Amino acid sequence: MAGAEAIESDQNVLQKHVAFFDRNNDGVIYPWETFQGFRAIGSGILLSSVAALFINMGLSGKTRPGKKFPNLLFPIEIKNIHLAKHGSDSGVYDTHGRFVPSKFEEIFHKYAHTNSDALTSDELDKFIKGNREPKDYAGWIGGLSEWKILYFLGKDKDGLLRKETIKAVYDGSLFEKMAMEKINSSNKKHV
């Protein structure tokens, strides 16, 4: 049923979510591209370095099915990113990487009590814990990492993670927006 209500496109939403990090647009994301992408959206060197290692080491093998030997450059193949979907997640991406609107709305219906279109830090913690599947430790770590980084980078001045920000991270448009904001901010400093 969830697949029936997912939004279709040539490139699924999960692929669009990660495409920003494919800095040379070759369909493969290497750790140095992940690092460059995190720097482009305003992350510091430490977060960018840790994210590059954690993300690429964690997802590379999953997106390279049928390969007997690991690639020590830890490439992530965008066309297979749906294979790297972890457990204990929100279900907003279906198993094919498509966006499921009802699952997205469910986040706010269940957890956004302070503001119906945003999550506070405490509400985000409850959401993350509410998605945990028993003994899915890798999924717990993946979900916690993703959401805490998003909160750190995407919260507004009131400490709220807005619905439009979360939607933009799901479709990948947030990364482009953040990169442009960083460029514009740098340009203003140099004027």
C-alpha positions as CSV (number, residue, x, y, z in Angstrom):
1,M,0.0,0.0,0.0
2,A,2.8,2.5,0.9
3,G,4.3,2.0,-2.6
4,A,1.0,2.9,-4.2
5,E,1.0,6.3,-2.6
6,A,4.6,7.1,-3.2
7,I,5.6,9.8,-5.6
8,E,7.1,8.6,-8.8
9,S,10.0,10.2,-10.8
10,D,12.9,9.3,-13.1
11,Q,15.3,9.7,-10.2
12,N,13.7,8.6,-6.9
13,V,13.6,11.0,-4.0
14,L,16.2,9.0,-2.1
15,Q,18.6,9.4,-5.0
16,K,17.9,13.1,-5.1
17,H,18.5,13.3,-1.4
18,V,22.1,12.0,-1.9
19,A,22.9,13.5,-5.4
20,F,24.1,16.8,-3.9
21,F,27.1,14.9,-2.5
22,D,28.1,13.6,-6.0
23,R,30.3,16.6,-6.6
24,N,31.4,15.5,-10.1
25,N,28.0,14.1,-11.1
26,D,29.3,10.7,-12.1
27,G,26.7,8.6,-10.2
28,V,29.2,7.6,-7.5
29,I,29.9,9.4,-4.2
30,Y,33.4,9.0,-2.7
31,P,34.4,10.0,0.9
32,W,36.1,13.2,-0.4
33,E,32.9,14.2,-2.2
34,T,30.9,13.6,1.0
35,F,33.4,15.7,2.9
36,Q,33.2,18.5,0.2
37,G,29.4,18.4,0.3
38,F,29.3,18.8,4.1
39,R,31.8,21.7,3.9
40,A,29.7,23.3,1.2
41,I,26.6,23.3,3.5
42,G,28.6,24.9,6.3
43,S,29.8,22.0,8.4
44,G,33.1,22.2,10.1
45,I,36.1,20.1,9.2
46,L,35.6,17.6,12.1
47,L,31.9,16.9,11.4
48,S,32.6,16.8,7.6
49,S,35.5,14.3,8.2
50,V,33.6,12.0,10.5
51,A,30.4,12.1,8.3
52,A,32.4,11.2,5.2
53,L,34.0,8.2,6.9
54,F,30.9,7.1,8.7
55,I,28.5,7.5,5.7
56,N,30.8,6.1,3.0
57,M,32.1,3.1,5.1
58,G,28.5,2.3,6.2
59,L,26.8,2.6,2.8
60,S,29.4,1.6,0.2
61,G,29.1,-2.2,0.4
62,K,25.3,-2.0,0.5
63,T,25.1,0.0,-2.7
64,R,27.5,-2.3,-4.5
65,P,25.6,-5.6,-4.7
66,G,27.3,-8.6,-6.2
67,K,30.8,-7.2,-5.6
68,K,32.8,-9.9,-3.8
69,F,35.6,-7.6,-2.5
70,P,35.1,-4.3,-0.7
71,N,36.4,-1.2,-2.4
72,L,38.7,0.6,0.0
73,L,37.8,3.9,-1.6
74,F,34.3,3.3,-0.2
75,P,32.2,4.5,-3.2
76,I,28.4,4.8,-2.9
77,E,26.5,4.0,-6.1
78,I,23.6,6.4,-6.2
79,K,21.5,4.2,-8.5
80,N,21.5,1.6,-5.6
81,I,21.1,3.9,-2.7
82,H,17.7,2.3,-1.8
83,L,19.7,-0.8,-0.9
84,A,21.4,1.1,1.9
85,K,18.1,2.1,3.6
86,H,18.5,1.2,7.3
87,G,16.0,-0.1,9.8
88,S,14.5,1.9,12.6
89,D,13.7,4.8,10.2
90,S,10.6,6.8,9.6
91,G,9.4,4.9,6.6
92,V,9.2,8.2,4.6
93,Y,11.3,6.5,1.9
94,D,9.8,3.2,0.7
95,T,11.9,0.2,-0.2
96,H,12.4,1.7,-3.7
97,G,13.5,5.1,-2.4
98,R,10.3,6.8,-3.2
99,F,8.7,9.5,-0.9
100,V,5.6,8.4,1.0
101,P,3.6,11.5,2.0
102,S,1.5,9.8,4.6
103,K,4.6,8.7,6.6
104,F,6.0,12.2,6.4
105,E,2.8,13.7,7.8
106,E,2.7,11.0,10.5
107,I,5.9,12.4,12.0
108,F,4.2,15.7,12.8
109,H,0.9,14.2,13.8
110,K,2.6,11.9,16.3
111,Y,5.4,14.0,17.6
112,A,5.0,17.8,16.9
113,H,3.1,18.9,20.0
114,T,4.6,22.3,20.6
115,N,4.2,23.5,17.0
116,S,2.3,21.4,14.5
117,D,4.8,22.2,11.7
118,A,8.0,21.7,13.6
119,L,9.9,19.5,16.1
120,T,11.7,20.7,19.2
121,S,14.8,18.9,20.3
122,D,12.8,16.8,22.9
123,E,10.1,15.9,20.3
124,L,12.9,14.9,17.9
125,D,14.3,12.6,20.5
126,K,10.9,11.0,21.1
127,F,10.5,10.5,17.3
128,I,13.9,8.9,17.0
129,K,13.2,6.5,20.0
130,G,9.7,5.9,18.6
131,N,11.1,4.5,15.4
132,R,13.5,2.1,17.0
133,E,13.1,-1.6,16.1
134,P,14.2,-4.1,18.7
135,K,17.9,-5.0,18.6
136,D,18.5,-3.0,15.4
137,Y,21.6,-1.3,16.8
138,A,22.9,-0.2,13.4
139,G,19.6,1.3,12.5
140,W,19.5,3.1,15.9
141,I,22.9,4.6,15.3
142,G,22.0,5.5,11.7
143,G,18.8,7.2,12.6
144,L,20.2,9.0,15.6
145,S,23.2,10.3,13.6
146,E,21.1,11.5,10.6
147,W,18.5,13.3,12.7
148,K,20.9,14.9,15.2
149,I,23.1,16.2,12.3
150,L,19.9,17.6,10.6
151,Y,18.8,19.2,13.8
152,F,22.3,20.8,14.4
153,L,22.4,22.1,10.8
154,G,18.7,22.8,10.1
155,K,17.1,24.2,13.3
156,D,15.9,27.8,13.3
157,K,16.8,30.5,15.8
158,D,14.0,29.2,18.1
159,G,15.5,25.7,18.2
160,L,12.7,24.3,15.9
161,L,13.3,21.9,13.1
162,R,10.6,23.1,10.7
163,K,8.5,20.8,8.5
164,E,9.7,22.5,5.3
165,T,13.3,21.9,6.3
166,I,12.7,18.3,6.9
167,K,10.8,17.9,3.6
168,A,13.7,19.7,1.9
169,V,16.2,17.3,3.3
170,Y,14.2,14.3,2.1
171,D,14.1,15.6,-1.5
172,G,17.7,16.9,-1.4
173,S,16.8,20.6,-2.0
174,L,17.9,21.6,1.5
175,F,21.6,20.9,0.7
176,E,21.5,23.2,-2.4
177,K,19.8,25.9,-0.4
178,M,22.3,25.7,2.4
179,A,25.2,25.8,0.0
180,M,23.8,28.9,-1.7
181,E,23.3,30.6,1.7
182,K,26.9,29.8,2.7
183,I,28.2,31.3,-0.6
184,N,26.0,34.4,-0.2
185,S,27.1,34.8,3.4
186,S,30.8,34.6,2.3
187,N,30.2,37.1,-0.5
188,K,28.7,39.6,2.0
189,K,31.7,39.3,4.3
190,H,34.1,40.1,1.4
191,V,32.2,43.1,0.2
